[in-house]
Amino acid sequence: MSKPLGILVASAALAATAMAGVAEAQTKRVAYFAAASQNGFNQATYAGVEAKAKELGYETEIFDGQFDAAVQYNQIEDILAGGQFDGMIVAPNDSVGVAGAFEQVIAAGVPIATVLFPVGPDLNTLEPQVEGITATVASPPVPGATLQAEAVVEFCADRDPCNVVIIIGAKIFPFDNLRLETFESVLANHANINVVAVGEGWYSPDPSLQAMTDILQANSDVHAVLSNADQHLVGVEIALEAAGHDVADLYLTGGGAAAIAIDAIREGRWDATLAYFPKTMGELAMEQIANAIEGKPVTNAINMDVSGPLEAMIDKAVLDANPDFGGEWEQ
């Protein structure tokens, strides 16, 4: 005997609901812990995570570390305790201190990757320093900082003295201290180069503008600005112009290969940027987390100095050879 139509419809609806529930339960989720979610570089990295996740059928969510190591550490612990995410990607605020949180995640069997910086005491090795870490997708600070400093040395070759200002993110960050030490070490080998001041830009134009304005009040004769972030140069350029400098006559180098830097280099206002390719970085990290979740082979160490779409040190000659490149983030 056939079933009444109403029962068949109800049964079909129940079956559809059950199947939807199964599909929802099977959707994997990955958390991205930004150093600071309002930071353009972190947003671009997350855009890469999102794009690759969508391609692979995953869901993602971003968490704001507020450039605060304690906040980020607690976020990782809280999200792990909630048990709602199958994998994690972290842009660490404290690449040493966050290791304890990584150990907890690994002990719970959740794949976790770090981007931009290795996690552990040695910032120049991409090999896992925390046993069980899924992947490190980063650029060792010293090689890149050395390239930047050497480019300043080349610019200063025919100038004596050559007065250089260094603008880093913040001295509280181990990776910025390492970059600063590298900058100063390379420049110290050349008697004609004077590092007249070191400022902190906090990866934002406004603090960089203030820092450079203060520096110029005491050191008006400047020939080069060496920085690890393109956001810094946005503020630096404003300060230099306000002080009467023609920025095209100076040497300005930043980091990140933001779209604003690419345009400035093409226009001849800035000279170089050390690229980290944040969107590509996010994509590669998400790919490794998905591989770990699905039991596929994982690449534990990915060096962004050689894994991006262009070579790491970008100047006008590189851009002339790659006219279609526009940067992977705004600033």
Secondary structure, DSSP 4 states (H G I P E B T S, - for coil): -PPPHHHHHHHHHHHHHHHHHHHHHH--EEEEEES-TTSHHHHHHHHHHHHHHHHHT-EEEEEE-TT-HHHHHHHHHHHHHHT--SEEEE--SSTTTTHHHHHHHHHTT--EEEEES-SSS-TT--S-SSTT--EEEE--HHHHHHHHHHHHHHHHTT-SSEEEEEEES-TTSHHHHHHHHHHHHHHTT-TTEEEEEEEE-TTSHHHHHHHHHHHHHH-----EEEES-HHHHHHHHHHHHHTT--GGGSEEEEES--HHHHHHHHTTS--EEE---HHHHHHHHHHHHHHHHTT-----EEEHHHHSSS-SEEEHHHHHH-TT---S---
